[in-house]
Amino acid sequence: MANAFVALAEAAEMMDETWDLRPVWHGNRFGSTAPLITRYERAHGDKFHTVHVVKPYSGSRSTNSLESAMPESTKIETEQVYVDCSNSGDMRRTGSSIGYTLPASMQLPGDEHSCWKIAAELSRQVAKDQLEKKDHMIQLDEQGAKSVVGETSKTEDVYTATGSAVYASGSTCFIPISVPSLYRKGELVDIRSGAAATDDATTVYRLRAEVKDVIYEDDLFGNAVGPGVVLEFVADGDAGATDTDFSNVAAADEIAASEEGTLYTPNYPGSFGTLIDLGASPAAYFSVTRTTAGEHHWIPFGKTYSASTPLDLDTHFGTMFNTMTRFIPLNRQLLDRNSIEWTKAIVCQAQPDLIQEASKLAGDSSRRFTRHLSSDFKDAQAKLVAIAGWDGVVIHTPGLPPIAMMAEALMPVGKIRIWDPNHWRFIHMGPKRPTWLEDGGGRWHLNRVSQGSGNDAKLSPKMIAGCFTIDTAFCDNAQTLYQMENLIDSI
């Protein structure tokens, strides 16, 4: 008869080897925007409601006739703003699931083999992953598209998996992408046609694919086709894909994380992406149609330059300075009067190359902007950005708060964004932390997965936990946001 104590010891050793792998992680988590937004609001009921003063009192007159009839005072005007909190409205629902096999869920004596340490670690990983998803969605448009095929300057749109030739056939391909940081190895993506601006009857869902590799440089196996992603076709069951390979993928096709912003889910809006629209007809922002007369205060400031314009700090930041000095100092007074704790710095974000270029130009003594490291001035220990001090480059100019230069790997190429994180907040339905789905009386439910076939089929018990959050990022003053487009560095 087998020794029960030896069997238990071997089982405990197996658990240690399974869960204590100590792998060397090569994956990276990109994005620095979401952690800057530290204000949180709970949504009660079906809508989040706030009131904006859009027209202040202006009834005073200059006159030397103290007995003359005064004109009727201009009324203070307010605007009621609502953010729809239904699942199909403006809020984003982000779901996650984790699981492990039943033997690992058995709690053994002592902390070393307790399964609850495993569960806690997996829960922390879920929370980190949901924060990364928020970072992604903040940068995307209302359809949730990560990229558009053919958005780079490459002459061809789709290549073989090694980038050595234009794609002809097979189940794996390489597609150049201008912001590869939006992708992760192992992620599932959907490719849909660019036949329509929105997901309607004319939009074709082409296929589902797995990201096999992410290339961050402008080179793939010695072929100058990067950066981009290597994709492999994945069957999606009954989801409705029309293709089984990449032959029909064409320029202007959209690539989105699987089942995000596609034909099969409700609208999945971005935050910055839907807010910043410098075109002739800006889209609606939550409950406000910005093309309506009198709603111009919901349109951010900014300028679109000619394609591939070299960044010039005096010209481009000078234009921003002339506009933003009219608004940011006044709005900071309003924050102070309403007892809102605010940071000293506003933030300048862009891809790393443009941040490096702007920081370099600010060091030129002939510029109107001066550059400092936070350790060089008295604000070093102050609350410069979000909840911590800022140890990077800070640009100073009279009339504006310090501008903290921050690289954002998820931002679109060629764009520079200056914004005040104090005017942004996360609106939540439910608690700030993920809401765990309960099955019966507990968090976990048992899912028996059949392995093998015929007489060899076995049921493998697996414990599954699912959770979700419903939230969105909301800006209460769009004109504290400035974006410049089509700029390049000098490299």
FIROPA-507195 format. One record per residue (C-alpha): residue number from 1; residue in one letter; x, y, z. Coordinates in steps of 0.2 Angstrom, whole numbers, plus 5000, padded with zeros to 4 digits. Layout:
N
 num residu   xx   yy   zz
 NUM      A    X    Y    Z
...
***
This chain:
491
 num residu   xx   yy   zz
   1      M 5000 5000 5000
   2      A 5007 5017 4995
   3      N 5013 5028 5009
   4      A 5000 5042 5011
   5      F 5012 5054 5018
   6      V 5024 5052 5004
   7      A 5010 5055 4991
   8      L 5005 5071 5000
   9      A 5023 5077 5000
  10      E 5024 5073 4981
  11      A 5008 5082 4978
  12      A 5014 5097 4988
  13      E 5031 5097 4978
  14      M 5021 5096 4962
  15      M 5011 5112 4967
  16      D 5027 5121 4971
  17      E 5034 5117 4954
  18      T 5018 5122 4945
  19      W 5015 5138 4953
  20      D 5033 5144 4958
  21      L 5041 5144 4941
  22      R 5049 5161 4943
  23      P 5049 5165 4924
  24      V 5059 5178 4916
  25      W 5046 5189 4908
  26      H 5049 5197 4891
  27      G 5032 5205 4890
  28      N 5030 5223 4893
  29      R 5016 5234 4899
  30      F 5014 5250 4890
  31      G 5004 5266 4894
  32      S 5006 5280 4907
  33      T 4990 5289 4904
  34      A 4977 5281 4915
  35      P 4987 5282 4931
  36      L 4987 5301 4929
  37      I 4968 5301 4931
  38      T 4966 5300 4950
  39      R 4948 5307 4952
  40      Y 4934 5295 4954
  41      E 4916 5297 4953
  42      R 4902 5284 4957
  43      A 4888 5283 4945
  44      H 4871 5281 4954
  45      G 4856 5275 4944
  46      D 4857 5274 4925
  47      K 4866 5291 4922
  48      F 4880 5301 4928
  49      H 4875 5319 4930
  50      T 4885 5335 4931
  51      V 4881 5354 4928
  52      H 4892 5365 4919
  53      V 4892 5384 4919
  54      V 4894 5389 4901
  55      K 4890 5408 4902
  56      P 4895 5418 4918
  57      Y 4886 5435 4924
  58      S 4891 5450 4914
  59      G 4879 5463 4919
  60      S 4890 5477 4925
  61      R 4892 5493 4915
  62      S 4904 5508 4915
  63      T 4895 5524 4917
  64      N 4896 5541 4925
  65      S 4877 5542 4927
  66      L 4874 5534 4944
  67      E 4855 5536 4941
  68      S 4854 5530 4923
  69      A 4843 5514 4920
  70      M 4854 5499 4920
  71      P 4852 5486 4906
  72      E 4845 5470 4911
  73      S 4858 5458 4918
  74      T 4864 5444 4907
  75      K 4858 5428 4915
  76      I 4870 5414 4921
  77      E 4868 5399 4910
  78      T 4871 5381 4914
  79      E 4871 5365 4904
  80      Q 4865 5348 4911
  81      V 4877 5335 4905
  82      Y 4873 5316 4907
  83      V 4884 5301 4904
  84      D 4874 5286 4900
  85      C 4878 5272 4912
  86      S 4869 5258 4903
  87      N 4879 5243 4896
  88      S 4876 5249 4878
  89      G 4879 5267 4881
  90      D 4895 5277 4884
  91      M 4902 5267 4898
  92      R 4915 5253 4895
  93      R 4913 5236 4901
  94      T 4929 5226 4903
  95      G 4928 5208 4908
  96      S 4942 5196 4913
  97      S 4943 5178 4918
  98      I 4956 5167 4927
  99      G 4956 5149 4931
 100      Y 4967 5134 4937
 101      T 4964 5115 4939
 102      L 4955 5108 4954
 103      P 4971 5100 4963
 104      A 4979 5118 4964
 105      S 4963 5125 4972
 106      M 4964 5113 4987
 107      Q 4971 5122 5002
 108      L 4985 5113 5011
 109      P 4992 5117 5028
 110      G 5004 5131 5030
 111      D 5006 5147 5020
 112      E 5019 5139 5008
 113      H 5006 5128 4999
 114      S 4990 5138 5002
 115      C 4980 5141 4986
 116      W 4974 5157 4992
 117      K 4991 5165 4988
 118      I 4989 5159 4971
 119      A 4971 5166 4969
 120      A 4977 5183 4976
 121      E 4991 5184 4964
 122      L 4980 5180 4949
 123      S 4968 5193 4955
 124      R 4981 5206 4956
 125      Q 4986 5201 4938
 126      V 4968 5204 4933
 127      A 4968 5221 4940
 128      K 4984 5226 4931
 129      D 4978 5219 4915
 130      Q 4962 5229 4917
 131      L 4972 5245 4920
 132      E 4982 5241 4904
 133      K 4966 5239 4894
 134      K 4960 5256 4901
 135      D 4976 5264 4895
 136      H 4973 5256 4878
 137      M 4955 5262 4876
 138      I 4959 5280 4881
 139      Q 4970 5282 4866
 140      L 4957 5273 4853
 141      D 4942 5280 4844
 142      E 4924 5275 4847
 143      Q 4925 5259 4837
 144      G 4940 5252 4847
 145      A 4951 5250 4832
 146      K 4969 5248 4837
 147      S 4976 5251 4819
 148      V 4971 5253 4801
 149      V 4980 5242 4788
 150      G 4992 5252 4777
 151      E 4993 5266 4790
 152      T 5012 5266 4788
 153      S 5023 5273 4774
 154      K 5027 5255 4767
 155      T 5023 5252 4749
 156      E 5014 5235 4753
 157      D 5000 5232 4766
 158      V 5002 5213 4770
 159      Y 5018 5203 4770
 160      T 5023 5185 4773
 161      A 5026 5180 4791
 162      T 5045 5184 4789
 163      G 5042 5200 4779
 164      S 5052 5193 4764
 165      A 5038 5195 4751
 166      V 5021 5202 4749
 167      Y 5008 5190 4756
 168      A 5001 5177 4744
 169      S 4994 5163 4754
 170      G 4995 5153 4770
 171      S 4988 5156 4788
 172      T 5002 5168 4794
 173      C 5006 5185 4789
 174      F 5015 5201 4794
 175      I 5006 5218 4794
 176      P 5015 5234 4797
 177      I 5008 5244 4812
 178      S 5013 5262 4817
 179      V 5010 5259 4835
 180      P 5015 5241 4839
 181      S 5014 5245 4858
 182      L 4995 5242 4857
 183      Y 4997 5224 4854
 184      R 5003 5209 4865
 185      K 5009 5192 4860
 186      G 4995 5179 4862
 187      E 4981 5192 4860
 188      L 4966 5189 4849
 189      V 4962 5202 4836
 190      D 4948 5204 4823
 191      I 4950 5212 4806
 192      R 4935 5221 4798
 193      S 4933 5230 4782
 194      G 4935 5248 4780
 195      A 4920 5249 4769
 196      A 4910 5260 4782
 197      A 4915 5272 4795
 198      T 4904 5263 4808
 199      D 4899 5245 4810
 200      D 4884 5243 4799
 201      A 4877 5231 4786
 202      T 4891 5236 4774
 203      T 4905 5232 4785
 204      V 4913 5215 4783
 205      Y 4920 5205 4797
 206      R 4935 5196 4789
 207      L 4943 5185 4801
 208      R 4950 5182 4818
 209      A 4969 5180 4822
 210      E 4981 5178 4836
 211      V 4996 5189 4838
 212      K 5011 5178 4837
 213      D 5024 5191 4838
 214      V 5026 5210 4840
 215      I 5040 5219 4830
 216      Y 5045 5236 4838
 217      E 5058 5241 4826
 218      D 5058 5246 4807
 219      D 5066 5229 4803
 220      L 5059 5211 4802
 221      F 5072 5197 4799
 222      G 5083 5210 4789
 223      N 5068 5216 4779
 224      A 5063 5234 4781
 225      V 5045 5232 4784
 226      G 5043 5235 4803
 227      P 5036 5240 4815
 228      G 5021 5228 4815
 229      V 5013 5212 4821
 230      V 5014 5194 4815
 231      L 4996 5187 4814
 232      E 4990 5169 4813
 233      F 4973 5164 4807
 234      V 4961 5157 4821
 235      A 4944 5149 4818
 236      D 4931 5159 4828
 237      G 4916 5146 4828
 238      D 4900 5155 4824
 239      A 4906 5173 4826
 240      G 4903 5176 4807
 241      A 4920 5179 4799
 242      T 4920 5178 4780
 243      D 4938 5173 4777
 244      T 4950 5159 4782
 245      D 4966 5168 4777
 246      F 4973 5186 4774
 247      S 4970 5187 4755
 248      N 4956 5199 4756
 249      V 4964 5210 4769
 250      A 4966 5228 4761
 251      A 4971 5245 4765
 252      A 4959 5255 4777
 253      D 4954 5238 4786
 254      E 4952 5240 4804
 255      I 4961 5229 4817
 256      A 4953 5228 4834
 257      A 4955 5217 4850
 258      S 4944 5202 4848
 259      E 4925 5207 4850
 260      E 4929 5225 4855
 261      G 4920 5238 4845
 262      T 4915 5225 4832
 263      L 4898 5220 4824
 264      Y 4894 5209 4839
 265      T 4896 5220 4854
 266      P 4888 5237 4859
 267      N 4898 5253 4856
 268      Y 4915 5253 4865
 269      P 4920 5271 4865
 270      G 4937 5277 4868
 271      S 4940 5293 4879
 272      F 4954 5304 4871
 273      G 4950 5297 4854
 274      T 4932 5302 4854
 275      L 4935 5319 4862
 276      I 4949 5325 4851
 277      D 4942 5328 4834
 278      L 4949 5343 4825
 279      G 4940 5340 4809
 280      A 4926 5350 4802
 281      S 4912 5340 4811
 282      P 4917 5334 4828
 283      A 4907 5320 4834
 284      A 4896 5320 4849
 285      Y 4905 5318 4866
 286      F 4893 5308 4878
 287      S 4877 5318 4879
 288      V 4883 5333 4870
 289      T 4882 5337 4851
 290      R 4897 5348 4849
 291      T 4892 5355 4832
 292      T 4877 5363 4840
 293      A 4878 5382 4841
 294      G 4884 5387 4858
 295      E 4893 5370 4861
 296      H 4910 5376 4855
 297      H 4917 5374 4873
 298      W 4916 5355 4871
 299      I 4929 5356 4856
 300      P 4947 5354 4862
 301      F 4960 5366 4855
 302      G 4973 5361 4843
 303      K 4981 5362 4825
 304      T 4984 5350 4811
 305      Y 5000 5354 4802
 306      S 5005 5348 4784
 307      A 5011 5330 4783
 308      S 5028 5327 4791
 309      T 5031 5344 4798
 310      P 5047 5345 4808
 311      L 5044 5350 4826
 312      D 5049 5368 4830
 313      L 5046 5372 4849
 314      D 5044 5391 4847
 315      T 5032 5389 4832
 316      H 5021 5374 4838
 317      F 5022 5376 4857
 318      G 5021 5395 4855
 319      T 5004 5393 4846
 320      M 4999 5381 4860
 321      F 5005 5394 4873
 322      N 4995 5408 4866
 323      T 4979 5398 4867
 324      M 4981 5389 4883
 325      T 4986 5404 4894
 326      R 4969 5410 4891
 327      F 4961 5395 4899
 328      I 4972 5384 4911
 329      P 4976 5398 4924
 330      L 4958 5403 4926
 331      N 4952 5385 4927
 332      R 4965 5381 4940
 333      Q 4957 5395 4951
 334      L 4940 5386 4949
 335      L 4947 5370 4954
 336      D 4954 5378 4970
 337      R 4938 5387 4974
 338      N 4929 5370 4973
 339      S 4942 5362 4985
 340      I 4948 5350 4972
 341      E 4966 5345 4975
 342      W 4976 5348 4959
 343      T 4993 5344 4953
 344      K 5006 5358 4949
 345      A 5010 5352 4932
 346      I 5000 5349 4916
 347      V 5006 5335 4905
 348      C 5014 5334 4887
 349      Q 5012 5317 4880
 350      A 5018 5309 4863
 351      Q 5027 5295 4856
 352      P 5045 5294 4864
 353      D 5053 5302 4848
 354      L 5043 5318 4849
 355      I 5045 5319 4868
 356      Q 5064 5317 4866
 357      E 5064 5331 4852
 358      A 5054 5343 4862
 359      S 5065 5341 4878
 360      K 5080 5343 4867
 361      L 5074 5359 4859
 362      A 5069 5366 4876
 363      G 5087 5365 4882
 364      D 5092 5378 4868
 365      S 5095 5395 4877
 366      S 5087 5404 4862
 367      R 5070 5397 4865
 368      R 5056 5405 4875
 369      F 5054 5388 4884
 370      T 5067 5382 4897
 371      R 5070 5364 4902
 372      H 5073 5358 4920
 373      L 5075 5341 4928
 374      S 5064 5341 4943
 375      S 5079 5339 4955
 376      D 5085 5356 4949
 377      F 5070 5367 4956
 378      K 5060 5368 4972
 379      D 5045 5359 4964
 380      A 5055 5343 4964
 381      Q 5046 5336 4980
 382      A 5029 5344 4975
 383      K 5015 5335 4968
 384      L 5019 5338 4950
 385      V 5010 5324 4942
 386      A 4996 5313 4948
 387      I 5000 5305 4965
 388      A 5019 5306 4965
 389      G 5033 5318 4961
 390      W 5040 5319 4943
 391      D 5058 5315 4940
 392      G 5059 5318 4922
 393      V 5061 5334 4911
 394      V 5049 5348 4915
 395      I 5047 5363 4903
 396      H 5044 5380 4910
 397      T 5036 5396 4902
 398      P 5028 5411 4910
 399      G 5010 5410 4911
 400      L 5007 5391 4911
 401      P 5010 5378 4925
 402      P 5025 5367 4923
 403      I 5024 5355 4908
 404      A 5029 5338 4913
 405      M 5036 5328 4897
 406      M 5030 5311 4897
 407      A 5032 5297 4884
 408      E 5016 5288 4880
 409      A 5020 5273 4869
 410      L 5001 5270 4865
 411      M 4998 5287 4857
 412      P 4996 5289 4838
 413      V 5012 5293 4829
 414      G 5015 5311 4825
 415      K 5003 5319 4838
 416      I 5008 5329 4853
 417      R 4995 5331 4867
 418      I 4995 5344 4881
 419      W 4982 5341 4894
 420      D 4978 5344 4912
 421      P 4974 5328 4921
 422      N 4965 5338 4935
 423      H 4950 5340 4923
 424      W 4948 5321 4920
 425      R 4940 5308 4931
 426      F 4935 5290 4930
 427      I 4916 5287 4931
 428      H 4912 5270 4939
 429      M 4897 5260 4940
 430      G 4900 5249 4955
 431      P 4916 5248 4966
 432      K 4933 5254 4960
 433      R 4940 5237 4960
 434      P 4934 5223 4949
 435      T 4917 5215 4953
 436      W 4918 5197 4954
 437      L 4905 5186 4947
 438      E 4897 5174 4959
 439      D 4890 5157 4955
 440      G 4878 5152 4969
 441      G 4886 5157 4985
 442      G 4904 5159 4981
 443      R 4916 5168 4969
 444      W 4922 5152 4960
 445      H 4912 5140 4950
 446      L 4917 5122 4944
 447      N 4919 5119 4925
 448      R 4923 5101 4920
 449      V 4932 5101 4903
 450      S 4932 5085 4893
 451      Q 4950 5080 4888
 452      G 4953 5066 4874
 453      S 4939 5057 4865
 454      G 4930 5040 4865
 455      N 4934 5028 4879
 456      D 4949 5039 4883
 457      A 4939 5055 4887
 458      K 4942 5061 4905
 459      L 4934 5076 4914
 460      S 4947 5088 4920
 461      P 4939 5099 4934
 462      K 4944 5117 4933
 463      M 4940 5132 4944
 464      I 4935 5148 4935
 465      A 4933 5165 4942
 466      G 4926 5179 4931
 467      C 4925 5198 4935
 468      F 4921 5214 4926
 469      T 4922 5233 4928
 470      I 4910 5247 4920
 471      D 4918 5264 4919
 472      T 4924 5277 4907
 473      A 4936 5292 4908
 474      F 4927 5309 4907
 475      C 4934 5327 4904
 476      D 4924 5341 4912
 477      N 4933 5355 4903
 478      A 4938 5351 4885
 479      Q 4947 5367 4882
 480      T 4961 5363 4894
 481      L 4966 5350 4881
 482      Y 4977 5354 4866
 483      Q 4983 5342 4852
 484      M 4995 5345 4837
 485      E 4995 5333 4823
 486      N 5007 5327 4809
 487      L 5023 5333 4818
 488      I 5040 5323 4816
 489      D 5057 5323 4825
 490      S 5073 5328 4817
 491      I 5081 5311 4816
***
